[in-house]
Amino acid sequence: MIKTSRIILGVVAVFSLQACNQEHKELSCIDAVPAVEQGNVFFSGLAQPFSAFNYSNNPVGISCHNCYVENSSDETLAVIDTAIKSGADIIELDVVISNAEQPIISHDITTSGTLFAEVVANPILKQADQILYIELKDDITSEASVRHLLTLLKQQQSSTGEYSYFNSTRFTVIRHADGYETLSNVRDVLAEAEFLAIQPFVKLSRIYFPNKSVDVEQLYQCGYHMVEFDYRIGAKDINSYLAQTTTLGLASNVFTLDNNNFELVLADIDNVYDSITVEAKLKASSIANKTTSLFTKVKAFITNN
């Protein structure tokens, strides 16, 4: 199979009030403008040393799936620490923010879980180079909830006053799987004066599972930066979508691979994706025993293909 390559980047964009393509009339995106363009590199200039395809300089990040433990900040930080030491480029956290006063880390929409504020304030994550993937599990209709989440992250700064999660060598990706309103609310809050300084370092990503209608151009018109595909969608359709992301300049992620299937899945997918999510166990010892080699194996596979 002939595989193609491309270089892409989510570029800095200030969201101004301009009409998007009226063939794509998602209401939350009518006044949005695209945030990416063809021909740039999504993970360019970052501190974390990413893998790259052997025939291009396009970096590929490896993400630690569900890199936390329910209801325990200490165990979550132990998992994150082990994942970082094992070679993960990206730390994925599921976050519920429907309770605006206290965002929590949880896979399910609930009122209890690991406190998000405690985890992002800890030096293990705060002082790391790894990119943060935040998946918003609930639909966010309140911009106040978005402001609270972003403010918690803004408060994390280095001794010199640099934002820990929003800077030229480390950005944050905010992700969601249902509809457009949640990510569009994040996009709109980022355009407010209070958040303009971090806007260039927040990327928006839509997640797609099987049996969901995929509209790559709509995401482009909405001012998002990335599209993510469940590998179970199938290589044929994923490759078709990846061709569209290449044309439009959107980044792409494929999820969630494990030790048993990553070679088979990646062998059939064109080498134009920007990150791969791999399965992590919810105990530090499990990651040390099983996932350490998986991070290494996936990176080696990417480098050699």
N, C-alpha and C positions, 0 to 999 in steps of 0.2 A: 504494500500500500504506500503510495506517495504521500508524505506528510508535508504540510506547508508551515511556514513560519511567518511571524509578524511581530512588530514591536508596538506597544501601546502604553498610554499613560492617562491617568485621570489628571487633567490640568486644572490649575486654579481658575475659578470662574466666580464672578460676583453675579448673583441672580438678579437681573433687571427685569422690568416689566415689559416684556416683548412677547408677542403672540407666537406660540409654537405652531407647528404644522397642523392645520385645521383638519387634516384627515385623521388625526389622532387627538380626540377631543376629551380625554380624561380631564374632568373638571378641576382636579387638584393641580393640573399641570398647564392650564390654559396660558398662564402668564410666565411660565418657566422658559428658560433657554438651555440648550445643551451645555453640559459641563466638561465634555471631553472632545477630543479630535483625533483623527487617524494619525498614526505614525509616531506615537510617543511611548514611553516605557512606564507602566503603572508603578513598579517598585524601584524607580530610579533614585539614586542618591541616598538610600536609607542606610542606617548603621548596621542592620542585621545582614550577615553575609548569605545571600540566597544562592540556591543552585541555579544552573542555567543549561539550556539545551546546548549540545556540543557544537552546533553550527550557527548559533546566534548568541547575542549578549542579553537576551530577554530573561530577566530573573523570574524564578518560580518559587513561591513560598509554600512551605508545608505547615498546615494548621493542625493544632491539637484539638480534636473534636470534644465538646463538652468537658472542658478542662477545669473541672471543679467537683466538689462534693456537696451534696445537698445538706443544708443546715449546719455547716461547719466551716468557719473562716480559716481555722488552723489547718484542717485537712485539705481545703481548697488550695491554700498557699503551698502546702507540701506537694500537691499534685503539680501545680504550676512550676515550682522550683525544679522538680524532677523532669518535667517536660522540657523546660529551658535547657537544663544540663544534658538532656538526651538529644538535642538538636532541633527542637521545634522552632520554626520561624514566626509562628503566629499562635496566639493564645485566644481560644474561642470561649466566650462566656454568654450564657443565656440569661437575659435580664427581663424582669417584670417590673414595669414602672407605673402601673395603673394606680398604685398608692404613691402619689407624688412626694409624700414626705419621706419615704424610705424605700428606694429601689432595692430589689433583692435579686440574687442569682438563683434561678430555678428553671427547670425544664418545663414545669407546668405552671399555668396561671393560678397563683395562690397568694395568700397573704403572709406566708412564712417561707423562710429560706435563708441562705447565706447573705449577709449584708454586703451589698455592692461597695458601699463607701469604705468599709474596712479593708476589702481586698485591694482596691485600686490605690489606697493610701499606703499600703505596705511596701517597703523597699524592694522586696523580692520581685514585684511586678513593676512598681513605680520607677525603679532604677534600671530596669532591663531595656534591651533594644527591641524586643519582640513586638510586632504589630498586634494591636488589640482588635479582635473581631467581636463586636457586641451584637448578638441577635435579640431583637425585641420580640418577645413571645406574645405579648398582647397587642391588640389594636389600640393605637394611641390617638385619641381624638382631642386631647387637651394639650395645647402648646405649653401650658404651665408645667406639665410633667416632663416635657422635652427640656425646657429651660433648667429644671431642677437636675436632671441627669447630666447635662452639659456643664452646669456649674460645679457639680461634684468633681467632674474630670478636670475642669479648669483650675480648681483649687490645688491640684497636685502639681507642684512646681519644684524645680531644682533650687539649690542654694543661691544660684545666680538669677533666679526669677524666670527661667525658661519653663514653658509648659512641658510637663513630663510626657503627655500623650498627644500633644499637638505641636510638632516642630519640624524642621526641615529634614531630619533624619528618622522621624517616627510619626506616622499618622495613625488615625483610628478609623475603622470601617464599621458603620452602623447598618444593620441588616434586618430584613423583615420578609415574611413569606406570604402575607395576605394583603391583596389590594394595593392601592397607591397612597391612601390618605396618611398612613403613619409616616412613611418616608418623606412625603411631601411636607408634612408638618415639621419634621426635622429640618428639611431644606429651607423652609420659610423662617424658622427660628434662627438659623445660621445667618440669615440676611439681616438680622437685627443688629443695631450698633454694638450691643453688649458682646456679640459673638463674632463680629467680623474678623477679629484677629485670629481666631481659630478656624474660620471657614475653609481656608485652603487646605487644612490638614484633617478634614473630616470627609470621608468618602461614603456614598450611599449605595447599598447593594440590595437587589431584589432576589429572593430565593425561590426556585421552582422545583416542585416535586412532580412525580409522574401524574398524568391525567389532568394537569393544569394547562390552560391555554397560555402560550408564551408569545409575547409581543415585544421583541427586542427594540424595535424602533420607538415604541411608546416609552420605554425606559430612557432611551436617549433623549427624547423630547421632554421628558419630565425632569431632566437635569440630574439624573443619577449617573453613577460612575462604573458600576459593576453588575454582572448577572451571574447567578450561581445555579448549577444544574445537578440534580440528583442523578448519579450514574445509571440508575434504573430506568431513566428516560430512554436509554439506548444510544449506542454510538452513532448510528445513522442520523438521528434527529439532533443529537448534541453537536455533531460536526456541522450540520446545517446552521444551527444557531451560532456556533463559533465563527462561521464565515461571515455572519451578519455583524457580530461584535467586532471582528477585524475591520470591516468596512467602516463602521461607525466610531471605532476607537474606544469601545467599552471594554473594561477588564472582565475576566471570567474566572470562575472557580468551579471545580467538580468535586462532589462529595458523595457519601462518606466511604472511603476505601479502607480495607483491612488487610491483614497479612495474607489472607487466602485469595484475594481477588485483584489486588492492585496491578499486577503485571498484565493480567488478561484485559482489564478495563482500559488501562493506559495504552496498551498496544493498539487498540482500535480507535483511540481518540487522537485527532490531529494535534500536533505539538504547538498549539497556539494559546493554550490556557495560561493563566497567571498564578493560580494557586490550586493546591490539592488539599482537601481535608481528609485526615486519617483518623481512625478510631483510637480513642484513648480509654483506658480503664479508669474507674473512679477511685482507685487507691494508688498511692504513690508507689507501693511495692509492685503493683501490677504493671504500671508504666515502666518501672525499672527493668522488670523481667521480660516484658513482651513488646512494649511499644518503642523502646529505645532502638532496637534493631529495625523496627518498621520505619521510623524516621530516616534512618541511615539507608535502608534498602530503597525507599522511594526516591531519595535524593540521588542515589547512585543510578537508578533506572533512568531518571530524567537526564542526568549528565551524560549518559551513554547512548541516548536516543535523540 
